[in-house]
Amino acid sequence: MEKKVISFGRGVPAREAITPVRKEFWSLAEQVNAEHEDDPFHYAVPEVTNFGGFVPLKFTLAEMFSFPQDPKRHVIIGNGGEEIIGFLFEALEPGFIVFEEMSYDRAIKRASRLGHTPYGVRLTESGLDLNELGSVLKRDEFRAVYHIIYSSNPTGVCADPENVKECARICRKYKKPYICDIAYFDARYDGEKNPLPNFNDPVYEYTCFVGSFSKTLTPGAKCGFGLLPKTFVDVQPIIDDARLNPNYPTQVIYYEMIKSGFYARHQEFLRNLYNPKRVAINSAFEKYLPGSRFPAIPGGFFRVHVFENVGEVALISQAANFDVEIFSARSCIPLNLQPEYSNSVPVRFAYPRLNADDIRSGISISANSWKMAQNFEAACS
Ligand SMILES: Cc1ncc(COP(=O)(O)O)c(C=O)c1O
């Protein structure tokens, strides 16, 4: 029999979350075939698809987020949120980009590969530290802010609307794009809805939203989008250079899923599926890892714990001895803040794929492993 391992390593949807989407996807494919014929299979068809995406989906996205700009020009759709983030980073002259003190590691890596320097700004319970943000953004070499405002990856922190507005105000003051990643906007399971900013307020003149359907529908079909303010439309030449066209068939099918109400019903299904897991991880943190640095989560895919005074190898291998797989979240921390974690191990716990019992026992084992690893290190020193 295969050994059971509890793995907190993968920030991917639960298996049960995929099946209904797969079935709906293929059944809609028939309808899309009949209605749209060859259009989604060309490079681009004027007024139907253009290099930024399937035009009706652009209008739907603008409506979903009450985004007032012309969707044809200001909504771009691509093959995932990460691709869009890459386009935006590429549109900026190389320089410093602000990230949360722990942020999406792939975005950090992408920024570095494009010649930028990711720079971590501390998080408070309400979002980015505004004093620190103000003092760094006034420096010329800072180009933009990347902020995961709803259920951040990996900390799970949701920024308060006032914090988002203040960040937007500071970015506008210094004329620097405020790139808000909203990959987890609909991934909230506690019965509340994440609030949207009023984009008609001039304070959001430099605010971009980048979203994804990877967690709310499926990562496999790949679709993400950007809502770009007037100050950021010159990203189009970069998109044209980077790729001829995105995956239109997925976009047409996602458009139909939203229009038919499947998307909304599926979000309800996901809330019911994920909420018991969310409750389990929050209560396990409270019981086994009290005083954790970041607050309980309302949704998203992750929680983080910083295990103090322990080495990475000792902690991770001790947990592995008990068949619990944990990984260091060190790559989520921008270089300027790395020294603060020299004697501790930040661990990202991804939970949606696990059941509530495994989440509880996995967290309990991780906490015990920490104590055992500390004892082991003390005995060896
Ligand atoms: C914050 C954040 N943004 C973007 C993405 C990537 O989305 P996509 O699969 O659409 O590229 C992820 C995936 O984990 C994420 O956590």
The ligand as an SDF file (V2000), in Angstrom:
LIG
                    3D

 16 16  0  0  0  0  0  0  0  0999 V2000
   -1.1250   35.6920   -6.0820 C   0  0  0  0  0  0  0  0  0  0  0  0
   -1.1470   34.9010   -7.3370 C   0  0  0  0  0  0  0  0  0  0  0  0
   -1.1870   35.5220   -8.5200 N   0  0  0  0  0  0  0  0  0  0  0  0
   -1.1980   34.8500   -9.6820 C   0  0  0  0  0  0  0  0  0  0  0  0
   -1.1640   33.4770   -9.6860 C   0  0  0  0  0  0  0  0  0  0  0  0
   -1.0480   32.7240  -10.9860 C   0  0  0  0  0  0  0  0  0  0  0  0
   -2.1990   32.6570  -11.6670 O   0  0  0  0  0  0  0  0  0  0  0  0
   -2.2330   31.9650  -13.0950 P   0  0  0  0  0  0  0  0  0  0  0  0
   -2.2850   30.4960  -12.8830 O   0  0  0  0  0  0  0  0  0  0  0  0
   -3.5020   32.5330  -13.6530 O   0  0  0  0  0  0  0  0  0  0  0  0
   -1.0330   32.3910  -13.8660 O   0  0  0  0  0  0  0  0  0  0  0  0
   -1.1290   32.7660   -8.4840 C   0  0  0  0  0  0  0  0  0  0  0  0
   -1.0590   31.3020   -8.4600 C   0  0  0  0  0  0  0  0  0  0  0  0
   -0.7990   30.6500   -7.4950 O   0  0  0  0  0  0  0  0  0  0  0  0
   -1.1200   33.5080   -7.2780 C   0  0  0  0  0  0  0  0  0  0  0  0
   -1.0530   32.8880   -6.0820 O   0  0  0  0  0  0  0  0  0  0  0  0
  1  2  1  0
  2  3  1  0
  2 15  2  0
  3  4  2  0
  4  5  1  0
  5  6  1  0
  5 12  2  0
  6  7  1  0
  7  8  1  0
  8  9  2  0
  8 10  1  0
  8 11  1  0
 12 13  1  0
 12 15  1  0
 13 14  2  0
 15 16  1  0
M  END
$$$$
